[in-house]
Amino acid sequence: MTEIAPYACDPGRTRGRRHPEEPPAGRNQFQRDRDRIIHCNAFRLLEYKTQVFINHEGDLFRTRLTHSIEVAQIARTLARNLGLHEDLTEAISLAHDLGHTPFGHAGQDELNACMRELAPQAGGFEHNLQSLRVVDELEERYASFNGLNLCFETREGILKHCSVKHARLLGDVGERFLARTQPSLEAQIANLADEIAYNNHDIDDGLRSGLITLEQLQMLEIFATHHAQVRRKHPRIEKRRLIAEIIRAMINTLVVDLTENTLANIRTHKPGSVDDIRASPAIAAFSPSMRRQANALKSFLLENLYRHYRVMRMTTKARAIVRELFEAFLREPRLLADEYRRDDEVAQARAIADYIAGMTDRYAIREHGLLFRMD
């Protein structure tokens, strides 16, 4: 670990854990958080949760687990370049999707719709809040407390966005949404590393699936530029290696641009502490030109991949599975194991949401089959 900058989070000066513990021996506080995340049940389940393509559609497509690992790798590189704390940045990156439902954003959207329509008093569902709920309450690994009892700085980074209504219920970790301040620079970097990772690996998976083409992508400035560069350097390169080289180069360009622009913002605002980072405008950012190109890429993927009719057909099936499971469990809680049964209606709806959100794709499909198929 290289020496950290004065505006980086220092594990020796953490704002602490919800439940006091003795300091770890042989590792720092943020390393302990990272290790607890890697060893928890929710992290392992990410192996069988959808990124874009459902688990059974192919072995080489990204899952939530491989996505989280890619985010962590990019984020650690950025943290090292900026003098930030790498272990904290990695911990946030690995934990950011722990609360995601099966079937990707389709599962999240349908579970939120079910909660709002059928149990409005329970407050809806949002995977970012659910990730915090997983590490604060739902993991059951330690004798003295529920959850993983992570440091404030890690929990803050996991909670990327939050409504004012929910922020008021979250104590210290929700304060910045009320005060309209920024999170740590480690948290800002992890959030942008997430964007870099999913944009680029969704291109890779989209090309592998055949749902998007190289010809379509060459309409995008960021892709066309790197395609031409790779072709000039390797004129006889085969398609699979061509795609890999383009994506590798695009990730590098985005990381370099983000590093240089963030360093320029640091020179402008001159933060001397983490508190200065929190009080400043967002410091981590792409240059205006790169932000424009990244937004164009996101729009392209939305229209041509995420809304492709084959993806939409699968998401329609996925949403039906989530809704039918929620409705069945809400109508008859005795279908649930004892650990998910509650006496209070609001608590019951939330427990059902916890149960469904914790399912992998294949487990949700199996549970749905047990309830609704006769064979």
Sequence and secondary structure as in RCSB ss.txt:
>XXXX:A:sequence
MTEIAPYACDPGRTRGRRHPEEPPAGRNQFQRDRDRIIHCNAFRLLEYKTQVFINHEGDLFRTRLTHSIEVAQIA
RTLARNLGLHEDLTEAISLAHDLGHTPFGHAGQDELNACMRELAPQAGGFEHNLQSLRVVDELEERYASFNGLNL
CFETREGILKHCSVKHARLLGDVGERFLARTQPSLEAQIANLADEIAYNNHDIDDGLRSGLITLEQLQMLEIFAT
HHAQVRRKHPRIEKRRLIAEIIRAMINTLVVDLTENTLANIRTHKPGSVDDIRASPAIAAFSPSMRRQANALKSF
LLENLYRHYRVMRMTTKARAIVRELFEAFLREPRLLADEYRRDDEVAQARAIADYIAGMTDRYAIREHGLLFRMD
>XXXX:A:secstr
     TTS  GGG   BSS     SSS HHHHHHHHHHHSHHHHHGGGSBSSS GGG SSS BHHHHHHHHHHHH
HHHHHHHT  HHHHHHHHHHTTTT  TTHHHHHHHHHHHHHHH GGG    HHHHHHHIIIII    SS SS   
BHHHHHHH     HHHHTTSGGGGHHHHHT    HHHHHHHHHHHHHHHHHHHHHHHHHTSS HHHHTTSHHHHH
HHHHHHHH TT  HHHHHHHHHHHHHHHHHHHHHHHHHHHHHHH   SHHHHHHSS      HHHHHHHHHHHHH
HIIIIITSHHHHHHHHHHHHHHHHHHHHHHH GGGS GGG  SSHHHHHHHHHHHHHT  HHHHHHHHHHHH   
